[in-house]
Amino acid sequence: MSVRTTFLVFAAFALSFTATIQAQRLPAGVHPLHYGLVLTPDLRAATFSGEETIDLMLDTPSKNITLNAAEIRFGEVRAYVLPVAADASSKLGAQPAPLSALEADKHPQIATTTLDSEKEQATFAFANELPAGRITLTVQFTGVLNDKLRGFYLSKTKARNYAVTQFEATDARRAFPSFDEPALKATFDIALTVDAGDTVISNTNMISDRAGPIEGKHTLRFATTPKMSTYLVAFLVGDFKCTEGRSDGVPIRACATPDKVELTKFALESAKYVLHYYDTYFGIKYPMPKLDMVALPDFEAGAMENFGCITYRETDLLVNAKTGDVPSKKRVAVVVAHEMAHQWFGDMVTMQWWDNLWLNEGFATWMETKPAAEWRPEWNFPQDEAEELDQTLNLDAQKTTRTIRATANTPDEINEMFDGIAYGKAGAVIGMVEKYLGKEVFRQGVHNYLQAHLYGNATAEDFWNAQTANSHLPVDKIMSSFVTQPGVPLLTFSERQATGVPVSQSRFFLSAAENNQPPVGRTVEWTVPVCIKTTGTPICRVIDGRDDATAGTSMQAILPIPMDVGMPFFYGNASGKGYYRTAYTPAQYRAIVAKAETELTPPEKIGLLGDRWALVRSGQGTVGDYLDLVLALKEDPNAAVLDKVHQQMGRIEADIATDEDRAEFAAVIRHQFGPVYAALGSPAKGESFDRQQLRGTLFEMLGDVHDPVVAQQAQELAARVFAVGNKKDRTLDATLSDAAVLVSARNGDAAMYDRLLAVSRSSSDPGEKVDALHTLARFRDPELVRRTLDSIASGEVRNQDSWTVLVVLLHDRETRDQTWDYIRENWDKIHAQLTVSSGADVVAATGFFCTAKRRDEVVDFFGTHKVEATERTLAKAVDSINDCIQLRSTQEADFHRWLESQSK
């Protein structure tokens, strides 16, 4: 049944269900003002105890106060009635005025505590009604340092344990009872009592360090924070060591476990550059007294933007400043810039609720390459952005997607919001709007938005209204159309008319079946800023899907391209910033291909390749025409363009080609791209990063198709990479040697496997360890695949890394079936190694299958083996499998014809 026909049937149920979900939100009428926290962790016993005071305001008298708590055991809870303070607490970012709280009320009430584990709430009930106004709660509690990388948890090295935090989105409640919703901001005084040899890093600067009150321990206290959400609180316990620097007067530290502190220098230099860039860009100085960046041995996310105390997975902060390769440095620079952008956009100004998570993550995603690209322009960040945009468009063009702003009330629903829509789509839409307005106009709008909401909360409307007011352009209409509607626009250009080129818009699906459905009941219209590239100045216009002459009845607009601009060539997405797909008439498309090498920039070429492949997948293009475009671009000098070609040819080989076709396709690739690789010659000292990447991409492409010259080079290079112990030979060209290891691993033997296994266990470089671990997943020998899977199931692989290995194994056509069978047969062991986020990633990776049999197995298995926060993820995986089945059925015959034409 359609949604429309089932609505009335289930209306009553839906209202009841909505009420149940809303009940997971905290009751209104209670406003926290200030928390005082004193925590005492026991790293050996994996427990902690805490004492807490919470100053709050009650709007109306009440006998009950409800807050969030999970996996917390409560001791005594008291409530003190206090006089209303002066207005100090109303000042932005200020703490409440000091009160002699416990002396003001000589007769506090002791609460009865009731826990609701399903809602993750605790209710304090009092015998007598508490009056409206100022109340202070004192709470004693204990908790567990868990091994699930959430809340207050243990992180382990071979040398010792650490106690660290990760609270986004709903896990502060696992460390201390709190009003764990983003709009319920408060100030915090934090203190920890820890072993004498340990230190603590928290959001603000340390203000005292005193022995006791427990023998053999000392207590570290930190300055009061600004007003902030609970999910941004952090405290990290251990023997961290730091590299120190300063930018714009702000002390900056990059910290790690003692054995890795030398690998923090590059991140520190990145942060120094980024902080000055952001101070200038936002026009608002960095708001905290210091900035710490800390690499944690066990950390699920890439990084977390805790206010003034950013935490990182080791591979996203640590890299050798002298010998580290450029891709590793790029990753660190981008992640540092992303998290630092949050200090303004997310921490200082926070979304009102998780339905507007995109205000945090979309903005940081869009912002992350800006300072990095200015600092290192030779690293080609615009090409990376174009590649990410293409991936996001494909994600959003699936049958199952969501709007940027979507309902999220339960922890599972909130966790599912951290996806490619909140990050990729939101970031791309912001980038499109910036391109439309111009950089300086957009920057001023950002400043105005932040200035208006300092230390407060905001909504999507607050953001786009600030941009509209500043620019006097329809930013509100543009952004609301993309934020409140799902999916991807397809702009279809028609034959030129006297007044210009007609363009119509429709919703684009990767599924041919969905594209063939009548649009009844699901018509969407976007307000789209479109920029057309011609041989002259780009022509830009906002279209809303309606022609002025036929408003309300037509989905067509006219782009007024003058007759004298060198037609018929034009490209419908100048600079590649538009969030849409394009389709052209045959004549228009031929003109684009003819001038692609000379007239299109690398991001535009990546966009063209992405659009044409998307049309193939949707049944609106043919694989043969797409491969003709590939061959037209085979000598392109830009590595990212050839990398996109390599990815998509891999999809053709895996999803369309039969076993017989694969041999013929491999021969075509060797014939067409072998000379291109040979023309590059051997690595030369001082050559550009892009040329190194291009050589590595072509090497891996030819290695995939068993080119004899490349296969021999791969064996020789791979043997040299780790020839001396388990240390990588840094004298070799990094890009080529990495490609050689990957190529050799696919047919590698046990001896090579053991060598990489030793590196994954013993290397002192976190990036090198993880690269070796991922390479183990490239081996295709069934016995070696089994060894890799056994290491995951046994817990030998850290659970922060296990999911990435499973994803690589599920992606490869040669190892996919064995991995899936193993997962099902050993589910309890595999599931025990997965966290909330990584479980979702494994479910998503089953979308690489391409048969009805495996699709049904996936549905049946996860129907009875539930994985948290994966309802939409599973639906998308099934969509991907169905789309692949359809792609094979519609394109296989055309692929045969194209191969025959090549052989002739």
Disulfide bonds with the S-S distance in Angstrom:
Cys242-Cys255 2.10
Cys531-Cys540 2.06
Cys850-Cys884 1.91
